[in-house]
Amino acid sequence: MTQQYIRRLEKIEAVLREALPEEPDVSQMARFFLTTPTAGQAGGTALGEAVKFLTQPGRELLSRGGKRWRPLLMALVCESLGGGDAALPLAPLVEFPHNASLIHDDIEDSSEERRGKPAVHLLYGTDTAINGGCFFYFLPLVCIETWDVPAERKNAVYALWSAYMRRLHLGQAMDISWHRDFFSLPAPEDYYTMCRMKTGCLAGLAAVLGVQAAFTAKTRPAPEKEGPLRTMLGEAAEKLGVGFQILDDVKNLTTGIPGKKRGDDLVEGKKSLPVLLYLREHGDRRESVARCFSAARSQGCSAPEVEVLIGELTRTGALDEAESRGRTLIKEAADLFSGAFMGLPGDRDARSLLADLTDYLAG
């Protein structure tokens, strides 16, 4: 990773640490909860301990790292439009909900690992993980309240965040409805819709927030460009997110994903694109695939049926086709990013880094 990326990621990490401190001070407590507990107040000590209990799940997952490509995308979009660091204060709006969704995903999927360590709900209990995950969705709204921009700009970001969070949860509902039933078989087009909402959603929000932030800066593009740029860059980022998810699904069934077990998507009953493409061409294997899902659910990734199905997906070319579709979407996203900036003033270095980021996500 180049020094240019490292410098930006260090800035992002600093913002995230400030937004979720290990020991919130009095002023932060006031911003978070409209109260300032101290040991000398009745209930103050207990309230302070409860705050630690509330923030532990999110802080634990965040401390394990992650690519942070969503806030990086947001920052680079803003810079590419001449907005400099104006988007940095909004980094928690895309990174915290992503981590919150992982906490809840692991509960819903009965996952055992996340980023190479036990899933958060196994460390702290399901009740604490659910509560902490929900808090992690809402905590970043504080960064809008403290953002130094006119009220109408804040209100626009509130509305965006709310709409995108609704989409995120609808996508998750689609995914849950499919993996509960081994015999359900969504069409590949339905899978794309689910991924646009569940995974592409936060990428799209990142790009749109990058545009919003750039237009609060002094060196912003012409005002009439804001709406079209939000639309074009939001679409590009959603494609990027879907392409990234497809490649993630392929890796889960081939090389494995760092911090997770190879084939654990099958344990979770996930209807990923490789499986859907395979069943589209081999509908007579539907019951066999359902039996594999059932065996994986009961025996884990060590079930022999897991490797049998992965072998079938490889032999029939379903994995290769899914990978090709993922890379195509990322290439389309890169072209949209490039076209959106054409003829506009801005930071050429940031645009080059944004292009490199799409290549990186393509693996």
N, C-alpha and C positions, 0 to 999 in steps of 0.2 A: 504494500500500500504506500502511495507516495506521501511525501510530507504535506502536500496541500490537503489531502484527505484527512490526515492525522490532525492537522491544525483545526479543521472544521469539526471533526469528531470530538476533540478535546473541549471545544466551546459548547457543543451540544451536551456532553457529559456534565459540564459545570452547571448548565441550566437545569438538567434533570436532578442533580444533587440538591440544588437550591429548592427545587419544587417539592422534593421528598427528602427532607433532612432526617438524619437518624434521631436527633433530639430537637424537635421544633422549639424555638424560643418563644417568648411571650408574644411578640408581634406576629409571628407566624401562626401561633395558636389562635390569635384574634382573627386573622384572615381566614383560616381554615374553618373555624367553628363558632366565630362570633363570641368567643369567651377566652379568658386568660387565666387558666387554673394555676394556682401556686400552692406550695405545701402549707402555707398559712391559712388558706381558705378552706371552708368546710367542703369536703369532697374533692378538694383540689388534687391531692396526691392520687386518689383513685382515678380521677379523670385523666391525669397524665399517664398513668399506667395503661388505661384503656386505649389511649392514642397509640402507644407503642404496639399494643395488641392488634390494633386496626391496621397499622402501616407495615407490620412485619412481612405479610405475604408478598406485597408488591415490592418492598425493598429487597427481599430475598431473591426474587426472580430477576429484578433489574440488576442486582449485583453479579449475576452470572454472565453478564455480557449480552451479546446479540449483535446483529449486523448494524442496527440503527440506521438502516437505509431509508426508512420513511422520513425521519426528520432531516436526514442528509439531503434527500430529494427535495424537500420543502425549502431548505436553505439554498440549494443550488438554483432552483427555479427563481427564487427571489433575487439572488445575485445576478442571474442571467438577464433579468429585466432591469438591472441597475439599482436594485433596492439594498444592496450591501447586506449587512447583518440584521436587517429589520425583522426577519422571520424568526430569528433565534428564540425570542421570548415565548413563541408559540410551540416550541418543540414538544412539550409534554402533551399537547393536544392530540398528537398522533402516536407518540411512543407509549404513553401510559395506557390508553385503551387497547393497544396491541397486546401489551403484557397482561392486562386484565382479561382479555379474551383467551389467552393461553391458560391462565389459571382456571377459568371456567371450562375451557375445552377439556382439560385434563380430568376434571371431575366428571364431566358428561361422558367422556370416552373411557373412563376407568384406566387412564394412563398411569404408568409407574415412574416414568422418567421425563425430565425436561432439562435440556441443556446440560446433560451429563450427570445430573444429580436427581435425587428423589423428587417426584412431583410435589408441589407446594402443599396440596391438601394432605399428603401423607406425612409431611413434617409438622403441620400445625392443626390438622383436623379439618374435616370438610366444612364445618360451620364457620370456622375462622377464615378459611380460604374463600368461601362464597362471599362473606361480608367484606373481607379485604379486597377481593376482586371487584366488587361493586363500587367500593370507595375509590378504587383506582380509575374507574371510568369518570367519576365526578371531580376528583381532585384537580385535574388540569384546568377546570373552569376558573380556578383562582388566577391563572396566568392571564386570562382575558380581563379580569377585574383590575389587575395591576398593570395592564398594557397601556402605555402612554400614547393613546390615540383618541380622536373624537368619539363620542358616544355612539354615533351612527355606525362607525366602523366596528366597534365592539359588538353592537347588536347584530350586525351582519355575520360576524364570526360565531356568535351564539346560535344563530339560526342554522348556519352551515353545520356546526358540530351536532346539533340536535337531529337534523335530517340524516346525516351520515351515520350516526349511532343507531337510528331506527333501521336503516338499511343493513347495517352490520348484523343486527340481531335477527332480522328476517332471513338473511343468508344462513345464519347459524341454525335457525328453525328448519330450513330446508334440509340442511345436512343431517340434523338429528332425525328428522322424519324418515330419511332414507336408511340410515345405519341401524335404526331400530328393527327394521324388517329386512331379513336376509334376501327375501324374494323380490323386493321392490327394485325396479330397474328404470331409473330416469334416463331420458335421452341425453346424448352428449350436449345438445343445446341447452337443456335444463341445467346440466352441470356448469356450463359457462355462466348462466344466469346466477347460480348459487355462488360461484367464485367471484363474479363481479361485485356481489354484495358483501360476501364474507371476507375476501382477501383484497380484491381490487378497491374496495370501499375506502380503506384507510390510505392507500396509495393515492387515490383520487383526492381525498381530503387534503393530503400533504401538498399536492400540486396546487390545488385551489387556494389553500392558505398561503402558499408561496406567492401567488399572484396578488392576493389580498394585501399581504405585507408589503410587497413591492410598491403598491399604489398608495401606501401611507407614507412612503419615503419621499424626500424632496426631489430626487432625480428619477421620478417615475415616468413611464411612457405616457402617451396621449390618453386622456381619460376614456375616450370612446373605444379604446382597445381592451379595456378591462374585462367586459363581458365575454367577448369572443375568445380572449386568452384563457379565461376560466374554463370555458367549454372545451376548447381544444386541448389544453394541457391536462384538464381533469380526465378527458377521454384517453389521452396518451398514458397517463399514470395508471388508470384502471386496466388497460391492456397490459401494462408492465406487471401489475400485481397478479393478474390472471396467469400470464406466462410464467411468472416466478412460481406460482402455486402448482402449475402443471409439472414444471421441472422438479419441484420439491416432491410431488407424488411419484414421479419416475425414480428419483434417487432413493425414496423410501423402499422401493421394490428392487433396487439394483445394488448400488454401492452402500446404501444406508445413509442416514442423516446423522451427523455428529450429535451426540447427546440423546439419541433415540435408538431403538432396536430396529434392525432391518425387518420389514414386513409388518410392523406394528399397526399400519393402516388396516391390514386385514383383521387383526385382533379387534380393532375398533369397529369393524363392519363398514369401513369407509368405501363408498362407491366412487373411487377415483377414476380419472379419465382412461388410464390403461385398461382397467377392468371393463368399463362401459364399451370401449372400442372392441375389446375381445368378444364380449357378449353380443354386440351388434352383428358380428360376422359368424358367431358360433352360438346361436340361440339355443341349440340343443344341449349346451353345456351349462345351462342356467342352474339346474339342480345340483350339479357337481360343484359349481362355484359357491352355491349356498351352503353346501356341506363343508366346504373349506372354511368359509366364514364362521360356521358354527364350531368347527374343531379349533380354529384359531382363538375364538372367544373363550373356549373352555380350557385349552391347553397352553395358550400363549404362542409366541413366535417359534417355539420349539416343535410345534405340531408338524408332522411330516407333510400334511396337506398344504402348508404355507409354501414350502419349496416346490412342491408339485405345481401349484398354480403359478408361481413366479416363473417356473420353467416354461409353462404353456404361454404365458404372456410374452416371454422372450422369443420362443420358437415361432409364434404366429405373427410376430412383428408389431404387436399392439403397443409394446413399450417404445419401440422406435418411432411409431406413428405419433404417439402422445408427445414424445420429446420434440419431434419436428414441429408439431402444432404449437408447443410452448415457445420454441425459439422464433417461430414466425410471428407470434404475437409481440414478443419483445422487439423484434426488428421493426414491426409496424409502429410500435410505441416510439422507438428511436427516431423514425422518420417524421412522426407527428411532432415530436419535440423540436427537431431541427427546423421543420417548416413553420412552426409557430413563432420562432424568434427571427425569422428571415425579414430583413429590412428594418428591424427595431434596434435602437441603441441598447447597450448593456455590456455586461462583462463577458468578454470572449473566453477568458480562462475558465470561468464557471460553466459556460456552455460546453466547453471541451470536457470538463470533469463530469458533467451530466451525461454526455455521450459515453464516457468511459464507465460510468456507473451502470448504465443499461447493459453494456458488454459484460461487466462483472456479474450481474444478476443472471445473465444467460449461462454462466458457469464456464 
